[in-house]
């Protein structure tokens, strides 16, 4: 006991100094541990923020895609005349007349493509008519919306215009089935020697055609061939 007192008296300054160092070291260690934990937590928070921002951007992009998808809705157009597969086709606002012509199998050899604006944009319920050669007067391509009475250069000759302003010209361009020659029949796409002979034979045997529908009575003339003939031929009253 006496020795401890002597040791304390002799070394109390050293002991106090060592204790102070230990306390400072401990406090410093605690501080750095807390700072490290705080930094790690901050990194987690930052990473979470980035992830949330990224997910938000993805959601925004998806929403924009959905909106764009809704905007680009489908509609239908009707293409007729000198195409291989006339009919009604599904289209979008980004499509042009050329796209529908391609979908319809392309133009017939007898199509008057100079009267057609293949770059014209499509609209819902649009009727596109591709004229045959000689069917309309040579003039710049025209177009009109359904129900309109004016024309706009740079379009495509459509069914409404032909029905209202060019009907007489079309009838004059069509050949009379009771007067047409074999050479004239052979000019029609899909009509060869055999079918031309059958048409002329039927006309002779039956004293002429009463109406254009009589063509369906001839062997080998189905709906598709009849449609081509109907666009080029007529029976005078």
mmCIF file of the C-alpha atoms, coordinates in Angstrom:
data_MODEL
# 
_entry.id   MODEL 
# 
loop_
_atom_site.group_PDB 
_atom_site.id 
_atom_site.type_symbol 
_atom_site.label_atom_id 
_atom_site.label_alt_id 
_atom_site.label_comp_id 
_atom_site.label_asym_id 
_atom_site.label_entity_id 
_atom_site.label_seq_id 
_atom_site.pdbx_PDB_ins_code 
_atom_site.Cartn_x 
_atom_site.Cartn_y 
_atom_site.Cartn_z 
_atom_site.occupancy 
_atom_site.B_iso_or_equiv 
_atom_site.pdbx_formal_charge 
_atom_site.auth_seq_id 
_atom_site.auth_comp_id 
_atom_site.auth_asym_id 
_atom_site.auth_atom_id 
_atom_site.pdbx_PDB_model_num 
ATOM 1   C CA . UNK A 1 1   ? 0.000   0.000   0.000    1.00 0.00 ? 1   UNK A CA 1 
ATOM 2   C CA . UNK A 1 2   ? 2.826   2.332   0.907    1.00 0.00 ? 2   UNK A CA 1 
ATOM 3   C CA . UNK A 1 3   ? 4.473   1.472   -2.379   1.00 0.00 ? 3   UNK A CA 1 
ATOM 4   C CA . UNK A 1 4   ? 1.331   2.439   -4.350   1.00 0.00 ? 4   UNK A CA 1 
ATOM 5   C CA . UNK A 1 5   ? 1.184   5.759   -2.590   1.00 0.00 ? 5   UNK A CA 1 
ATOM 6   C CA . UNK A 1 6   ? 4.832   6.346   -3.329   1.00 0.00 ? 6   UNK A CA 1 
ATOM 7   C CA . UNK A 1 7   ? 4.295   5.341   -6.988   1.00 0.00 ? 7   UNK A CA 1 
ATOM 8   C CA . UNK A 1 8   ? 1.298   7.666   -7.245   1.00 0.00 ? 8   UNK A CA 1 
ATOM 9   C CA . UNK A 1 9   ? 3.175   10.550  -5.733   1.00 0.00 ? 9   UNK A CA 1 
ATOM 10  C CA . UNK A 1 10  ? 6.102   10.025  -8.013   1.00 0.00 ? 10  UNK A CA 1 
ATOM 11  C CA . UNK A 1 11  ? 4.154   9.320   -11.270  1.00 0.00 ? 11  UNK A CA 1 
ATOM 12  C CA . UNK A 1 12  ? 0.743   10.949  -10.864  1.00 0.00 ? 12  UNK A CA 1 
ATOM 13  C CA . UNK A 1 13  ? 1.476   13.446  -13.657  1.00 0.00 ? 13  UNK A CA 1 
ATOM 14  C CA . UNK A 1 14  ? 2.424   10.645  -16.025  1.00 0.00 ? 14  UNK A CA 1 
ATOM 15  C CA . UNK A 1 15  ? -0.659  8.615   -15.086  1.00 0.00 ? 15  UNK A CA 1 
ATOM 16  C CA . UNK A 1 16  ? -2.957  11.615  -15.643  1.00 0.00 ? 16  UNK A CA 1 
ATOM 17  C CA . UNK A 1 17  ? -1.339  12.306  -18.981  1.00 0.00 ? 17  UNK A CA 1 
ATOM 18  C CA . UNK A 1 18  ? -1.794  8.662   -20.110  1.00 0.00 ? 18  UNK A CA 1 
ATOM 19  C CA . UNK A 1 19  ? -5.437  8.697   -19.004  1.00 0.00 ? 19  UNK A CA 1 
ATOM 20  C CA . UNK A 1 20  ? -6.011  11.915  -20.950  1.00 0.00 ? 20  UNK A CA 1 
ATOM 21  C CA . UNK A 1 21  ? -4.501  10.348  -24.060  1.00 0.00 ? 21  UNK A CA 1 
ATOM 22  C CA . UNK A 1 22  ? -6.725  7.259   -23.678  1.00 0.00 ? 22  UNK A CA 1 
ATOM 23  C CA . UNK A 1 23  ? -9.852  9.419   -23.269  1.00 0.00 ? 23  UNK A CA 1 
ATOM 24  C CA . UNK A 1 24  ? -8.989  11.557  -26.312  1.00 0.00 ? 24  UNK A CA 1 
ATOM 25  C CA . UNK A 1 25  ? -8.254  8.437   -28.392  1.00 0.00 ? 25  UNK A CA 1 
ATOM 26  C CA . UNK A 1 26  ? -11.556 6.865   -27.370  1.00 0.00 ? 26  UNK A CA 1 
ATOM 27  C CA . UNK A 1 27  ? -13.490 10.033  -28.189  1.00 0.00 ? 27  UNK A CA 1 
ATOM 28  C CA . UNK A 1 28  ? -11.747 10.312  -31.544  1.00 0.00 ? 28  UNK A CA 1 
ATOM 29  C CA . UNK A 1 29  ? -12.587 6.669   -32.370  1.00 0.00 ? 29  UNK A CA 1 
ATOM 30  C CA . UNK A 1 30  ? -16.245 7.171   -31.512  1.00 0.00 ? 30  UNK A CA 1 
ATOM 31  C CA . UNK A 1 31  ? -16.343 10.312  -33.692  1.00 0.00 ? 31  UNK A CA 1 
ATOM 32  C CA . UNK A 1 32  ? -14.878 8.556   -36.732  1.00 0.00 ? 32  UNK A CA 1 
ATOM 33  C CA . UNK A 1 33  ? -17.184 5.554   -36.325  1.00 0.00 ? 33  UNK A CA 1 
ATOM 34  C CA . UNK A 1 34  ? -20.214 7.843   -36.273  1.00 0.00 ? 34  UNK A CA 1 
ATOM 35  C CA . UNK A 1 35  ? -18.889 9.796   -39.269  1.00 0.00 ? 35  UNK A CA 1 
ATOM 36  C CA . UNK A 1 36  ? -18.350 6.577   -41.224  1.00 0.00 ? 36  UNK A CA 1 
ATOM 37  C CA . UNK A 1 37  ? -21.886 5.395   -40.444  1.00 0.00 ? 37  UNK A CA 1 
ATOM 38  C CA . UNK A 1 38  ? -23.236 8.798   -41.448  1.00 0.00 ? 38  UNK A CA 1 
ATOM 39  C CA . UNK A 1 39  ? -21.319 8.679   -44.760  1.00 0.00 ? 39  UNK A CA 1 
ATOM 40  C CA . UNK A 1 40  ? -22.586 5.192   -45.493  1.00 0.00 ? 40  UNK A CA 1 
ATOM 41  C CA . UNK A 1 41  ? -26.145 6.289   -44.754  1.00 0.00 ? 41  UNK A CA 1 
ATOM 42  C CA . UNK A 1 42  ? -25.688 9.318   -47.017  1.00 0.00 ? 42  UNK A CA 1 
ATOM 43  C CA . UNK A 1 43  ? -24.434 7.089   -49.830  1.00 0.00 ? 43  UNK A CA 1 
ATOM 44  C CA . UNK A 1 44  ? -27.443 4.817   -49.416  1.00 0.00 ? 44  UNK A CA 1 
ATOM 45  C CA . UNK A 1 45  ? -29.765 7.808   -49.507  1.00 0.00 ? 45  UNK A CA 1 
ATOM 46  C CA . UNK A 1 46  ? -28.055 9.175   -52.630  1.00 0.00 ? 46  UNK A CA 1 
ATOM 47  C CA . UNK A 1 47  ? -28.191 5.783   -54.355  1.00 0.00 ? 47  UNK A CA 1 
ATOM 48  C CA . UNK A 1 48  ? -31.853 5.427   -53.442  1.00 0.00 ? 48  UNK A CA 1 
ATOM 49  C CA . UNK A 1 49  ? -32.512 8.892   -54.871  1.00 0.00 ? 49  UNK A CA 1 
ATOM 50  C CA . UNK A 1 50  ? -30.779 7.977   -58.115  1.00 0.00 ? 50  UNK A CA 1 
ATOM 51  C CA . UNK A 1 51  ? -32.708 4.726   -58.363  1.00 0.00 ? 51  UNK A CA 1 
ATOM 52  C CA . UNK A 1 52  ? -35.999 6.502   -57.717  1.00 0.00 ? 52  UNK A CA 1 
ATOM 53  C CA . UNK A 1 53  ? -35.153 9.142   -60.330  1.00 0.00 ? 53  UNK A CA 1 
ATOM 54  C CA . UNK A 1 54  ? -34.262 6.438   -62.843  1.00 0.00 ? 54  UNK A CA 1 
ATOM 55  C CA . UNK A 1 55  ? -37.491 4.550   -62.188  1.00 0.00 ? 55  UNK A CA 1 
ATOM 56  C CA . UNK A 1 56  ? -39.413 7.806   -62.541  1.00 0.00 ? 56  UNK A CA 1 
ATOM 57  C CA . UNK A 1 57  ? -37.743 8.443   -65.897  1.00 0.00 ? 57  UNK A CA 1 
ATOM 58  C CA . UNK A 1 58  ? -38.635 4.935   -67.062  1.00 0.00 ? 58  UNK A CA 1 
ATOM 59  C CA . UNK A 1 59  ? -42.244 5.429   -66.006  1.00 0.00 ? 59  UNK A CA 1 
ATOM 60  C CA . UNK A 1 60  ? -42.343 8.787   -67.768  1.00 0.00 ? 60  UNK A CA 1 
ATOM 61  C CA . UNK A 1 61  ? -40.922 7.211   -70.917  1.00 0.00 ? 61  UNK A CA 1 
ATOM 62  C CA . UNK A 1 62  ? -43.478 4.406   -70.747  1.00 0.00 ? 62  UNK A CA 1 
ATOM 63  C CA . UNK A 1 63  ? -46.255 6.949   -70.322  1.00 0.00 ? 63  UNK A CA 1 
ATOM 64  C CA . UNK A 1 64  ? -45.002 8.857   -73.358  1.00 0.00 ? 64  UNK A CA 1 
ATOM 65  C CA . UNK A 1 65  ? -44.863 5.640   -75.365  1.00 0.00 ? 65  UNK A CA 1 
ATOM 66  C CA . UNK A 1 66  ? -48.433 4.812   -74.367  1.00 0.00 ? 66  UNK A CA 1 
ATOM 67  C CA . UNK A 1 67  ? -49.538 8.316   -75.338  1.00 0.00 ? 67  UNK A CA 1 
ATOM 68  C CA . UNK A 1 68  ? -47.746 8.041   -78.673  1.00 0.00 ? 68  UNK A CA 1 
ATOM 69  C CA . UNK A 1 69  ? -49.310 4.630   -79.216  1.00 0.00 ? 69  UNK A CA 1 
ATOM 70  C CA . UNK A 1 70  ? -52.766 6.020   -78.542  1.00 0.00 ? 70  UNK A CA 1 
ATOM 71  C CA . UNK A 1 71  ? -52.108 8.938   -80.888  1.00 0.00 ? 71  UNK A CA 1 
ATOM 72  C CA . UNK A 1 72  ? -51.024 6.618   -83.700  1.00 0.00 ? 72  UNK A CA 1 
ATOM 73  C CA . UNK A 1 73  ? -54.434 4.942   -83.990  1.00 0.00 ? 73  UNK A CA 1 
ATOM 74  C CA . UNK A 1 74  ? -55.469 2.749   -86.882  1.00 0.00 ? 74  UNK A CA 1 
ATOM 75  C CA . UNK A 1 75  ? -58.172 3.552   -89.400  1.00 0.00 ? 75  UNK A CA 1 
ATOM 76  C CA . UNK A 1 76  ? -59.379 2.190   -92.727  1.00 0.00 ? 76  UNK A CA 1 
ATOM 77  C CA . UNK A 1 77  ? -59.119 3.345   -96.346  1.00 0.00 ? 77  UNK A CA 1 
ATOM 78  C CA . UNK A 1 78  ? -60.747 1.988   -99.507  1.00 0.00 ? 78  UNK A CA 1 
ATOM 79  C CA . UNK A 1 79  ? -58.594 1.555   -102.622 1.00 0.00 ? 79  UNK A CA 1 
ATOM 80  C CA . UNK A 1 80  ? -60.175 0.831   -105.997 1.00 0.00 ? 80  UNK A CA 1 
ATOM 81  C CA . UNK A 1 81  ? -59.377 0.771   -109.684 1.00 0.00 ? 81  UNK A CA 1 
ATOM 82  C CA . UNK A 1 82  ? -56.173 -0.398  -111.339 1.00 0.00 ? 82  UNK A CA 1 
ATOM 83  C CA . UNK A 1 83  ? -54.611 -2.306  -108.427 1.00 0.00 ? 83  UNK A CA 1 
ATOM 84  C CA . UNK A 1 84  ? -54.223 -6.060  -108.175 1.00 0.00 ? 84  UNK A CA 1 
ATOM 85  C CA . UNK A 1 85  ? -56.145 -6.455  -104.895 1.00 0.00 ? 85  UNK A CA 1 
ATOM 86  C CA . UNK A 1 86  ? -58.685 -3.628  -104.485 1.00 0.00 ? 86  UNK A CA 1 
ATOM 87  C CA . UNK A 1 87  ? -60.449 -3.442  -101.141 1.00 0.00 ? 87  UNK A CA 1 
ATOM 88  C CA . UNK A 1 88  ? -60.436 -1.971  -97.644  1.00 0.00 ? 88  UNK A CA 1 
ATOM 89  C CA . UNK A 1 89  ? -57.095 -1.806  -95.808  1.00 0.00 ? 89  UNK A CA 1 
ATOM 90  C CA . UNK A 1 90  ? -56.006 -0.841  -92.283  1.00 0.00 ? 90  UNK A CA 1 
ATOM 91  C CA . UNK A 1 91  ? -53.710 2.197   -92.159  1.00 0.00 ? 91  UNK A CA 1 
ATOM 92  C CA . UNK A 1 92  ? -52.148 4.759   -89.812  1.00 0.00 ? 92  UNK A CA 1 
ATOM 93  C CA . UNK A 1 93  ? -51.656 8.514   -90.024  1.00 0.00 ? 93  UNK A CA 1 
ATOM 94  C CA . UNK A 1 94  ? -47.972 7.949   -90.859  1.00 0.00 ? 94  UNK A CA 1 
ATOM 95  C CA . UNK A 1 95  ? -48.772 5.978   -94.016  1.00 0.00 ? 95  UNK A CA 1 
ATOM 96  C CA . UNK A 1 96  ? -48.994 7.274   -97.599  1.00 0.00 ? 96  UNK A CA 1 
ATOM 97  C CA . UNK A 1 97  ? -50.924 6.226   -100.707 1.00 0.00 ? 97  UNK A CA 1 
ATOM 98  C CA . UNK A 1 98  ? -47.853 4.243   -101.825 1.00 0.00 ? 98  UNK A CA 1 
ATOM 99  C CA . UNK A 1 99  ? -48.146 2.026   -98.720  1.00 0.00 ? 99  UNK A CA 1 
ATOM 100 C CA . UNK A 1 100 ? -51.761 1.120   -99.510  1.00 0.00 ? 100 UNK A CA 1 
ATOM 101 C CA . UNK A 1 101 ? -50.916 0.465   -103.165 1.00 0.00 ? 101 UNK A CA 1 
ATOM 102 C CA . UNK A 1 102 ? -48.203 -1.948  -102.005 1.00 0.00 ? 102 UNK A CA 1 
ATOM 103 C CA . UNK A 1 103 ? -50.627 -3.654  -99.612  1.00 0.00 ? 103 UNK A CA 1 
ATOM 104 C CA . UNK A 1 104 ? -53.077 -3.999  -102.508 1.00 0.00 ? 104 UNK A CA 1 
ATOM 105 C CA . UNK A 1 105 ? -50.525 -5.970  -104.523 1.00 0.00 ? 105 UNK A CA 1 
ATOM 106 C CA . UNK A 1 106 ? -49.205 -3.061  -106.564 1.00 0.00 ? 106 UNK A CA 1 
ATOM 107 C CA . UNK A 1 107 ? -50.470 -1.291  -109.680 1.00 0.00 ? 107 UNK A CA 1 
ATOM 108 C CA . UNK A 1 108 ? -51.822 -3.096  -112.729 1.00 0.00 ? 108 UNK A CA 1 
ATOM 109 C CA . UNK A 1 109 ? -49.860 -2.768  -115.959 1.00 0.00 ? 109 UNK A CA 1 
ATOM 110 C CA . UNK A 1 110 ? -52.697 -0.681  -117.365 1.00 0.00 ? 110 UNK A CA 1 
ATOM 111 C CA . UNK A 1 111 ? -52.736 1.756   -114.415 1.00 0.00 ? 111 UNK A CA 1 
ATOM 112 C CA . UNK A 1 112 ? -52.273 5.432   -115.262 1.00 0.00 ? 112 UNK A CA 1 
ATOM 113 C CA . UNK A 1 113 ? -49.767 6.124   -112.483 1.00 0.00 ? 113 UNK A CA 1 
ATOM 114 C CA . UNK A 1 114 ? -49.139 9.621   -113.839 1.00 0.00 ? 114 UNK A CA 1 
ATOM 115 C CA . UNK A 1 115 ? -52.514 10.594  -112.369 1.00 0.00 ? 115 UNK A CA 1 
ATOM 116 C CA . UNK A 1 116 ? -51.608 9.322   -108.898 1.00 0.00 ? 116 UNK A CA 1 
ATOM 117 C CA . UNK A 1 117 ? -49.752 11.092  -106.082 1.00 0.00 ? 117 UNK A CA 1 
ATOM 118 C CA . UNK A 1 118 ? -48.194 8.199   -104.170 1.00 0.00 ? 118 UNK A CA 1 
ATOM 119 C CA . UNK A 1 119 ? -46.826 10.574  -101.504 1.00 0.00 ? 119 UNK A CA 1 
ATOM 120 C CA . UNK A 1 120 ? -50.278 11.732  -100.360 1.00 0.00 ? 120 UNK A CA 1 
ATOM 121 C CA . UNK A 1 121 ? -50.970 11.177  -96.631  1.00 0.00 ? 121 UNK A CA 1 
ATOM 122 C CA . UNK A 1 122 ? -53.875 8.945   -95.641  1.00 0.00 ? 122 UNK A CA 1 
ATOM 123 C CA . UNK A 1 123 ? -56.976 9.874   -93.638  1.00 0.00 ? 123 UNK A CA 1 
ATOM 124 C CA . UNK A 1 124 ? -59.788 7.829   -92.153  1.00 0.00 ? 124 UNK A CA 1 
ATOM 125 C CA . UNK A 1 125 ? -62.546 6.745   -94.596  1.00 0.00 ? 125 UNK A CA 1 
ATOM 126 C CA . UNK A 1 126 ? -60.493 7.958   -97.562  1.00 0.00 ? 126 UNK A CA 1 
ATOM 127 C CA . UNK A 1 127 ? -61.396 6.500   -100.961 1.00 0.00 ? 127 UNK A CA 1 
ATOM 128 C CA . UNK A 1 128 ? -58.432 6.106   -103.310 1.00 0.00 ? 128 UNK A CA 1 
ATOM 129 C CA . UNK A 1 129 ? -59.142 5.432   -106.976 1.00 0.00 ? 129 UNK A CA 1 
ATOM 130 C CA . UNK A 1 130 ? -56.314 4.400   -109.306 1.00 0.00 ? 130 UNK A CA 1 
ATOM 131 C CA . UNK A 1 131 ? -57.432 5.167   -112.889 1.00 0.00 ? 131 UNK A CA 1 
ATOM 132 C CA . UNK A 1 132 ? -56.691 2.989   -115.897 1.00 0.00 ? 132 UNK A CA 1 
ATOM 133 C CA . UNK A 1 133 ? -54.827 4.405   -118.882 1.00 0.00 ? 133 UNK A CA 1 
ATOM 134 C CA . UNK A 1 134 ? -57.108 6.534   -121.019 1.00 0.00 ? 134 UNK A CA 1 
ATOM 135 C CA . UNK A 1 135 ? -59.780 6.630   -118.334 1.00 0.00 ? 135 UNK A CA 1 
ATOM 136 C CA . UNK A 1 136 ? -59.330 10.287  -117.380 1.00 0.00 ? 136 UNK A CA 1 
ATOM 137 C CA . UNK A 1 137 ? -58.168 13.356  -119.244 1.00 0.00 ? 137 UNK A CA 1 
ATOM 138 C CA . UNK A 1 138 ? -54.448 14.032  -118.912 1.00 0.00 ? 138 UNK A CA 1 
ATOM 139 C CA . UNK A 1 139 ? -54.064 16.629  -116.168 1.00 0.00 ? 139 UNK A CA 1 
ATOM 140 C CA . UNK A 1 140 ? -52.120 17.171  -112.916 1.00 0.00 ? 140 UNK A CA 1 
ATOM 141 C CA . UNK A 1 141 ? -53.039 14.700  -110.151 1.00 0.00 ? 141 UNK A CA 1 
ATOM 142 C CA . UNK A 1 142 ? -55.928 15.968  -108.043 1.00 0.00 ? 142 UNK A CA 1 
ATOM 143 C CA . UNK A 1 143 ? -57.647 14.989  -104.831 1.00 0.00 ? 143 UNK A CA 1 
ATOM 144 C CA . UNK A 1 144 ? -60.634 15.937  -102.699 1.00 0.00 ? 144 UNK A CA 1 
ATOM 145 C CA . UNK A 1 145 ? -61.904 14.961  -99.308  1.00 0.00 ? 145 UNK A CA 1 
ATOM 146 C CA . UNK A 1 146 ? -65.276 13.240  -99.075  1.00 0.00 ? 146 UNK A CA 1 
ATOM 147 C CA . UNK A 1 147 ? -68.065 15.795  -99.338  1.00 0.00 ? 147 UNK A CA 1 
ATOM 148 C CA . UNK A 1 148 ? -65.862 18.602  -100.702 1.00 0.00 ? 148 UNK A CA 1 
ATOM 149 C CA . UNK A 1 149 ? -66.364 20.207  -104.099 1.00 0.00 ? 149 UNK A CA 1 
ATOM 150 C CA . UNK A 1 150 ? -62.921 21.776  -104.600 1.00 0.00 ? 150 UNK A CA 1 
ATOM 151 C CA . UNK A 1 151 ? -59.696 20.095  -105.744 1.00 0.00 ? 151 UNK A CA 1 
ATOM 152 C CA . UNK A 1 152 ? -56.113 20.426  -104.539 1.00 0.00 ? 152 UNK A CA 1 
ATOM 153 C CA . UNK A 1 153 ? -53.152 19.804  -106.828 1.00 0.00 ? 153 UNK A CA 1 
ATOM 154 C CA . UNK A 1 154 ? -50.697 17.101  -105.877 1.00 0.00 ? 154 UNK A CA 1 
ATOM 155 C CA . UNK A 1 155 ? -53.150 14.470  -104.669 1.00 0.00 ? 155 UNK A CA 1 
ATOM 156 C CA . UNK A 1 156 ? -54.701 11.318  -106.060 1.00 0.00 ? 156 UNK A CA 1 
ATOM 157 C CA . UNK A 1 157 ? -57.789 10.980  -108.223 1.00 0.00 ? 157 UNK A CA 1 
ATOM 158 C CA . UNK A 1 158 ? -60.404 9.613   -105.854 1.00 0.00 ? 158 UNK A CA 1 
ATOM 159 C CA . UNK A 1 159 ? -63.844 8.063   -106.201 1.00 0.00 ? 159 UNK A CA 1 
ATOM 160 C CA . UNK A 1 160 ? -65.747 11.216  -105.247 1.00 0.00 ? 160 UNK A CA 1 
ATOM 161 C CA . UNK A 1 161 ? -64.093 13.331  -107.925 1.00 0.00 ? 161 UNK A CA 1 
ATOM 162 C CA . UNK A 1 162 ? -64.662 10.742  -110.621 1.00 0.00 ? 162 UNK A CA 1 
ATOM 163 C CA . UNK A 1 163 ? -68.278 10.288  -109.611 1.00 0.00 ? 163 UNK A CA 1 
ATOM 164 C CA . UNK A 1 164 ? -69.022 14.035  -109.675 1.00 0.00 ? 164 UNK A CA 1 
ATOM 165 C CA . UNK A 1 165 ? -66.767 15.623  -112.307 1.00 0.00 ? 165 UNK A CA 1 
ATOM 166 C CA . UNK A 1 166 ? -65.315 12.925  -114.558 1.00 0.00 ? 166 UNK A CA 1 
ATOM 167 C CA . UNK A 1 167 ? -68.132 10.397  -114.917 1.00 0.00 ? 167 UNK A CA 1 
ATOM 168 C CA . UNK A 1 168 ? -68.807 11.318  -118.549 1.00 0.00 ? 168 UNK A CA 1 
ATOM 169 C CA . UNK A 1 169 ? -65.126 11.097  -119.443 1.00 0.00 ? 169 UNK A CA 1 
ATOM 170 C CA . UNK A 1 170 ? -64.885 7.642   -117.864 1.00 0.00 ? 170 UNK A CA 1 
ATOM 171 C CA . UNK A 1 171 ? -67.933 6.359   -119.739 1.00 0.00 ? 171 UNK A CA 1 
ATOM 172 C CA . UNK A 1 172 ? -66.437 7.646   -122.989 1.00 0.00 ? 172 UNK A CA 1 
ATOM 173 C CA . UNK A 1 173 ? -63.124 5.930   -122.170 1.00 0.00 ? 173 UNK A CA 1 
ATOM 174 C CA . UNK A 1 174 ? -64.899 2.612   -121.565 1.00 0.00 ? 174 UNK A CA 1 
ATOM 175 C CA . UNK A 1 175 ? -65.446 0.519   -124.673 1.00 0.00 ? 175 UNK A CA 1 
ATOM 176 C CA . UNK A 1 176 ? -68.827 -0.853  -125.685 1.00 0.00 ? 176 UNK A CA 1 
ATOM 177 C CA . UNK A 1 177 ? -68.850 -4.585  -124.994 1.00 0.00 ? 177 UNK A CA 1 
ATOM 178 C CA . UNK A 1 178 ? -71.031 -5.171  -128.061 1.00 0.00 ? 178 UNK A CA 1 
ATOM 179 C CA . UNK A 1 179 ? -68.546 -3.359  -130.344 1.00 0.00 ? 179 UNK A CA 1 
ATOM 180 C CA . UNK A 1 180 ? -65.162 -4.098  -128.784 1.00 0.00 ? 180 UNK A CA 1 
ATOM 181 C CA . UNK A 1 181 ? -62.620 -5.967  -130.930 1.00 0.00 ? 181 UNK A CA 1 
ATOM 182 C CA . UNK A 1 182 ? -60.368 -8.821  -129.897 1.00 0.00 ? 182 UNK A CA 1 
ATOM 183 C CA . UNK A 1 183 ? -57.293 -6.584  -129.975 1.00 0.00 ? 183 UNK A CA 1 
ATOM 184 C CA . UNK A 1 184 ? -59.008 -4.134  -127.636 1.00 0.00 ? 184 UNK A CA 1 
ATOM 185 C CA . UNK A 1 185 ? -59.931 -6.961  -125.255 1.00 0.00 ? 185 UNK A CA 1 
ATOM 186 C CA . UNK A 1 186 ? -56.315 -8.136  -125.209 1.00 0.00 ? 186 UNK A CA 1 
ATOM 187 C CA . UNK A 1 187 ? -55.265 -4.710  -123.905 1.00 0.00 ? 187 UNK A CA 1 
ATOM 188 C CA . UNK A 1 188 ? -57.076 -5.459  -120.640 1.00 0.00 ? 188 UNK A CA 1 
ATOM 189 C CA . UNK A 1 189 ? -54.818 -6.988  -117.985 1.00 0.00 ? 189 UNK A CA 1 
ATOM 190 C CA . UNK A 1 190 ? -55.658 -10.655 -117.369 1.00 0.00 ? 190 UNK A CA 1 
ATOM 191 C CA . UNK A 1 191 ? -57.408 -11.203 -120.721 1.00 0.00 ? 191 UNK A CA 1 
ATOM 192 C CA . UNK A 1 192 ? -55.645 -13.568 -123.095 1.00 0.00 ? 192 UNK A CA 1 
ATOM 193 C CA . UNK A 1 193 ? -56.574 -15.062 -126.469 1.00 0.00 ? 193 UNK A CA 1 
ATOM 194 C CA . UNK A 1 194 ? -58.808 -17.742 -124.967 1.00 0.00 ? 194 UNK A CA 1 
ATOM 195 C CA . UNK A 1 195 ? -60.927 -15.418 -122.830 1.00 0.00 ? 195 UNK A CA 1 
ATOM 196 C CA . UNK A 1 196 ? -61.155 -12.854 -125.615 1.00 0.00 ? 196 UNK A CA 1 
ATOM 197 C CA . UNK A 1 197 ? -62.455 -15.548 -127.983 1.00 0.00 ? 197 UNK A CA 1 
ATOM 198 C CA . UNK A 1 198 ? -64.969 -16.748 -125.373 1.00 0.00 ? 198 UNK A CA 1 
ATOM 199 C CA . UNK A 1 199 ? -66.309 -13.197 -124.937 1.00 0.00 ? 199 UNK A CA 1 
ATOM 200 C CA . UNK A 1 200 ? -66.707 -12.684 -128.689 1.00 0.00 ? 200 UNK A CA 1 
ATOM 201 C CA . UNK A 1 201 ? -68.285 -16.132 -129.119 1.00 0.00 ? 201 UNK A CA 1 
ATOM 202 C CA . UNK A 1 202 ? -70.804 -15.438 -126.340 1.00 0.00 ? 202 UNK A CA 1 
ATOM 203 C CA . UNK A 1 203 ? -71.681 -12.096 -127.953 1.00 0.00 ? 203 UNK A CA 1 
ATOM 204 C CA . UNK A 1 204 ? -72.314 -13.781 -131.306 1.00 0.00 ? 204 UNK A CA 1 
ATOM 205 C CA . UNK A 1 205 ? -74.336 -16.691 -129.882 1.00 0.00 ? 205 UNK A CA 1 
ATOM 206 C CA . UNK A 1 206 ? -76.576 -14.517 -127.691 1.00 0.00 ? 206 UNK A CA 1 
ATOM 207 C CA . UNK A 1 207 ? -77.070 -11.613 -130.056 1.00 0.00 ? 207 UNK A CA 1 
ATOM 208 C CA . UNK A 1 208 ? -74.987 -9.278  -127.946 1.00 0.00 ? 208 UNK A CA 1 
ATOM 209 C CA . UNK A 1 209 ? -74.702 -8.486  -124.230 1.00 0.00 ? 209 UNK A CA 1 
ATOM 210 C CA . UNK A 1 210 ? -77.785 -7.156  -122.448 1.00 0.00 ? 210 UNK A CA 1 
ATOM 211 C CA . UNK A 1 211 ? -75.755 -5.829  -119.503 1.00 0.00 ? 211 UNK A CA 1 
ATOM 212 C CA . UNK A 1 212 ? -72.198 -5.979  -118.222 1.00 0.00 ? 212 UNK A CA 1 
ATOM 213 C CA . UNK A 1 213 ? -73.112 -8.688  -115.685 1.00 0.00 ? 213 UNK A CA 1 
ATOM 214 C CA . UNK A 1 214 ? -73.597 -11.158 -118.571 1.00 0.00 ? 214 UNK A CA 1 
ATOM 215 C CA . UNK A 1 215 ? -69.812 -11.543 -118.571 1.00 0.00 ? 215 UNK A CA 1 
ATOM 216 C CA . UNK A 1 216 ? -70.135 -13.706 -115.455 1.00 0.00 ? 216 UNK A CA 1 
ATOM 217 C CA . UNK A 1 217 ? -71.959 -16.307 -117.564 1.00 0.00 ? 217 UNK A CA 1 
ATOM 218 C CA . UNK A 1 218 ? -68.754 -16.980 -119.485 1.00 0.00 ? 218 UNK A CA 1 
ATOM 219 C CA . UNK A 1 219 ? -66.552 -19.815 -118.245 1.00 0.00 ? 219 UNK A CA 1 
ATOM 220 C CA . UNK A 1 220 ? -63.321 -18.594 -116.638 1.00 0.00 ? 220 UNK A CA 1 
ATOM 221 C CA . UNK A 1 221 ? -64.564 -15.125 -115.732 1.00 0.00 ? 221 UNK A CA 1 
ATOM 222 C CA . UNK A 1 222 ? -64.836 -14.857 -111.957 1.00 0.00 ? 222 UNK A CA 1 
ATOM 223 C CA . UNK A 1 223 ? -65.330 -11.876 -109.703 1.00 0.00 ? 223 UNK A CA 1 
ATOM 224 C CA . UNK A 1 224 ? -61.725 -10.714 -110.001 1.00 0.00 ? 224 UNK A CA 1 
ATOM 225 C CA . UNK A 1 225 ? -61.652 -10.793 -113.802 1.00 0.00 ? 225 UNK A CA 1 
ATOM 226 C CA . UNK A 1 226 ? -65.138 -9.281  -113.967 1.00 0.00 ? 226 UNK A CA 1 
ATOM 227 C CA . UNK A 1 227 ? -63.998 -6.317  -111.874 1.00 0.00 ? 227 UNK A CA 1 
ATOM 228 C CA . UNK A 1 228 ? -61.193 -5.600  -114.337 1.00 0.00 ? 228 UNK A CA 1 
ATOM 229 C CA . UNK A 1 229 ? -63.546 -5.903  -117.306 1.00 0.00 ? 229 UNK A CA 1 
ATOM 230 C CA . UNK A 1 230 ? -66.205 -3.789  -115.614 1.00 0.00 ? 230 UNK A CA 1 
ATOM 231 C CA . UNK A 1 231 ? -63.688 -0.970  -115.190 1.00 0.00 ? 231 UNK A CA 1 
ATOM 232 C CA . UNK A 1 232 ? -62.856 -0.989  -118.924 1.00 0.00 ? 232 UNK A CA 1 
ATOM 233 C CA . UNK A 1 233 ? -66.083 -2.064  -120.631 1.00 0.00 ? 233 UNK A CA 1 
ATOM 234 C CA . UNK A 1 234 ? -69.736 -1.035  -120.700 1.00 0.00 ? 234 UNK A CA 1 
ATOM 235 C CA . UNK A 1 235 ? -72.976 -1.964  -122.457 1.00 0.00 ? 235 UNK A CA 1 
ATOM 236 C CA . UNK A 1 236 ? -74.629 0.940   -124.247 1.00 0.00 ? 236 UNK A CA 1 
ATOM 237 C CA . UNK A 1 237 ? -78.376 1.380   -123.606 1.00 0.00 ? 237 UNK A CA 1 
# 
